[in-house]
Amino acid sequence: MEQECMIKLEDFFDFDSKEPINRLAYTEEDMKYKIKIIEKMKALGMQITLDKAGNICGTISVGNHPQKTIAIGSHTDSVYNGGQYDGPVGVVVGLQVAENLIKSKKCTGIIKVPIYACEESSRFGNACLGSKYLKGTITSEDFSSIVDQNALKKGQTITLQEAIDFANSYLKEHVDGIQEVDKIFDSVDYSLEAHIEQYDILKKAYKKNKQDTIGIINSIGSAVRIKYDVEGQANHTGSTPMKKRKNAVDATAFIGKKVRKLGKRYEKQGLGRASQVEINTPGHNGSFNQIPNQANGLIDFRLLGENTPENVLEDFENIRQQVEAKTKTKITSTVVSQGTPVITSHFLNQKLNQICNPKGIQSIEMPSYPGQDTGYVPATEKTMVFIPSTGGSHNPDEHTKKKFIKPATTLFTQLSKELLVERFKDAQRVPNIPTSTHTPSHIPPYVTRRHDTGENVLG
């Protein structure tokens, strides 16, 4: 007799709502949502750990002699006025897979469902802080030098360390049995993440073929962010000939045009994209007859595949020199952050593609232009999948359907069973990790439908 599922999507998502989500990292709102997830982890028999960066993880072992470790999770924090699916979908899918593996009794291994802290950059101007901490890209010593950017604009100083202290104290006050550790894990054998798609390729594929659809990510983007300052010469528009002007805003316009052209070239070559996100003219106040002598801007390059920060910085340096010569201004630039794209596991992606066919799921290989926690998680093999979504991302219209999420759970469950097969009959059991005591439960098969192999749309 089939057991009722403990992990239900309706417990975490209101599929009829488009209310904006303001679940900023380390805030009370984020902690309350995390507690809902922790309660489900504990109900599954998982051990709960909390680390110095605020990462949370539920862990349980299944089978007789667990050797391999698999982590299936994502984040819960949101941007300002964001949507409800970006992040939490991956955590809930991880919980569903864990429940399926506990019930199946067909594999042996250690299952982890991590909630990575502060994936969004909205609060601290730096993304994926929890997963970067696991990788060692940032350390606990850095926490006091990273500050809340929005608090700073209000004349307040809140460090990352202070935010983590608040969040971890809140959790320990409201949840019993949390074990504090330095890191929720140093490394895992396999890291999987499900995420909503942040463009509209999968939606179009589903609409065309009316078939369960999933995106298999072959490359995870990384950002190179540059701040530049332009120094021109103030003067009167009526008295200064065009060719003698040193207009700081003209320089930003030329930079923006060239950056856009560079981004289009990257996109065509499968290397990434770029955008001009902000321009400021200090002290100008929009006067009609003043030539602005100062301007500054921010540029966000998103790298993919084999592209490197060094290539991008060289391209931007050429742009800087060209615009400086053309506008007779002085342009200085600062690299705010830089990272290298991650190529996901060909082995895992191949296995996912092989699973799709008998499950009646069409798969499309594609990159993730936005950076993701999976890019930083220390794992021997890693991959992620995209779930169809509508309404874009990072806004209240962001929406996905229950039927779009189900294939991700199906794929990761089957993949995990194949990765965690029982091979180590003579090995010692890993100590101090809760072991599943659930009784077996039948998992209903999916109806096999026509398989559309899909086109490598963006890969």
Secondary structure, DSSP 4 states (H G I P E B T S, - for coil): -PPPPS--GGGT--TT----B---TTSHHHHHHHHHHHHHHHHTT-EEEE-TT--EEEEEEESSS---EEEE-EE----TTB-SSTTHHHHHHHHHHHHHHHHH----EEEEEEEES--SSTTTS-S-HHHHHHHTSS-GGGTTT-B-HHHHHTT---BHHHHHHHHHHHHHHH-SSPEE-S-S-S-EEEEEEEEE-SSSHHHHHHHHH-S-EEEEEEEE-EEEEEEEEEE---EETTTS-GGG---HHHHHHHHHHHHHHHHHHHHHTTSEEEEEEEEE-TTTTT-SSEE--EEEEEEEEEE-TT--HHHHHHHHHHHHHHHHHHHT-EEEEEEEEE---EEPPHHHHHHHHHHHHHHT-EEEEEEESS--GGGTS-EEEEEEEEE--BS-SSSTT-B--HHHHHHHHHHHHHHHHHHT----TTSPPPTTS-B--PPP-PPPPPPP--------S--
